[in-house]
């Protein structure tokens, strides 16, 4: 009888530890992105979703690359003095190639909610159908590293 009681007690203790240690699975918020996912909009284009996302942190700087060599965006975000974007490079997204560097050309705003960056602004560059003429295009993207 003592053995059965000890076995039951050990079983209940083990079950309690397993239940106590298991973390509940939380669903993502409706506007949250899965890690490694980005949604990009340039100009009046439809949102482009990509899972080709690479994030590299080095000190207070994080470089976020989305897309590939043919079409994509790269941004550098800093946490040195609060959250700010240092640059945005757009390469052939929706027919536009351009860049934004705060205080130099274009405009960039950045926010971080949970693990998702929201970056928007305007970039200066050119359109593929008229590469000799400068153009400015609004952009926005959300990305989860």
C-alpha positions in Angstrom: 0.0 0.0 0.0 2.9 2.4 0.8 4.5 1.6 -2.5 1.3 2.4 -4.4 0.8 5.7 -2.6 4.5 6.6 -3.3 4.0 5.7 -7.0 0.8 7.8 -7.2 2.5 10.7 -5.5 5.4 10.6 -7.9 3.1 10.4 -10.9 1.1 13.4 -9.7 4.2 15.3 -9.0 5.6 14.6 -12.5 2.3 15.5 -14.1 2.2 18.8 -12.2 5.7 19.7 -13.3 4.9 18.9 -16.9 1.7 21.0 -16.8 3.5 23.8 -15.0 6.4 23.9 -17.4 4.5 23.8 -20.7 4.0 27.2 -22.1 0.7 28.0 -23.6 0.6 28.5 -27.4 -0.4 32.0 -28.2 -1.9 32.8 -31.6 -0.4 35.7 -33.5 -2.3 39.0 -33.5 -4.3 39.6 -36.7 -1.7 42.1 -38.0 1.4 40.2 -36.8 3.7 38.4 -39.1 5.4 35.1 -38.7 9.2 35.5 -38.2 11.0 35.5 -41.5 8.1 37.2 -43.3 7.7 40.6 -44.9 4.9 42.5 -46.7 6.2 45.2 -49.0 4.3 48.0 -50.8 6.0 50.5 -53.2 3.9 53.3 -54.8 0.4 52.1 -55.5 1.4 48.4 -56.0 -0.4 45.5 -54.4 1.3 44.2 -51.2 4.0 41.7 -52.0 4.5 39.0 -49.3 7.9 37.3 -49.1 9.6 34.8 -46.9 13.0 35.7 -48.2 13.9 37.7 -45.1 17.4 37.9 -43.6 18.1 39.9 -40.5 21.6 40.5 -39.1 22.3 42.4 -35.9 25.7 44.0 -35.1 25.6 46.1 -32.0 22.9 48.7 -32.2 22.4 48.2 -35.9 20.2 45.6 -37.6 20.3 45.0 -41.4 17.1 43.6 -42.8 17.2 42.3 -46.4 13.9 41.2 -48.1 13.7 39.6 -51.5 16.6 38.7 -53.7 19.2 40.3 -56.0 16.6 40.8 -58.7 13.9 42.5 -56.6 13.9 43.4 -53.0 14.6 45.9 -50.2 17.3 46.4 -47.6 17.1 48.6 -44.6 19.4 49.4 -41.7 17.7 50.1 -38.3 19.5 51.5 -35.3 18.7 51.4 -31.6 21.6 53.6 -30.6 19.5 56.7 -29.8 16.0 55.3 -29.7 14.6 53.5 -32.8 15.5 54.9 -36.2 16.0 53.8 -39.7 19.4 54.8 -41.2 18.7 53.8 -44.8 16.3 52.1 -47.2 17.4 50.6 -50.5 14.7 49.5 -53.0 15.8 47.4 -55.9 13.3 46.9 -58.7 10.2 46.5 -56.6 7.0 47.3 -58.5 9.2 48.8 -61.3 11.0 51.2 -58.9 14.6 51.5 -57.8 15.5 54.1 -55.2 16.7 54.9 -51.7 16.0 56.9 -48.7 18.6 58.2 -46.2 17.1 60.3 -43.4 18.4 63.9 -43.4 19.8 63.4 -47.0 17.1 62.1 -49.4 13.7 60.8 -48.9 11.9 60.2 -45.6 11.8 57.2 -43.3 9.6 56.4 -40.2 10.1 53.2 -38.2 8.2 51.5 -35.4 8.6 48.2 -33.6 5.6 46.4 -32.2 6.3 43.0 -30.7 8.7 41.5 -33.1 7.4 43.3 -36.2 9.1 46.4 -37.7 6.8 48.8 -39.6 8.8 51.1 -41.8 7.4 53.7 -44.2 8.4 56.8 -46.1 9.3 58.1 -49.5 12.4 57.1 -51.6 14.0 58.9 -54.5 15.1 57.0 -57.6 13.7 56.0 -61.0 11.1 53.9 -62.6 12.0 51.0 -64.9 9.9 52.5 -67.7 11.6 55.9 -67.5 15.1 55.3 -66.0 16.5 58.7 -67.1 14.0 60.6 -65.0 14.0 60.9 -61.3 11.0 59.9 -59.3 9.9 59.7 -55.7 7.7 56.9 -54.5 6.1 56.2 -51.2 6.9 52.8 -49.6 5.9 50.8 -46.6 6.8 47.4 -45.3 6.3 45.3 -42.3 8.8 42.7 -41.5 9.3 40.1 -38.7 12.9 39.0 -38.0 
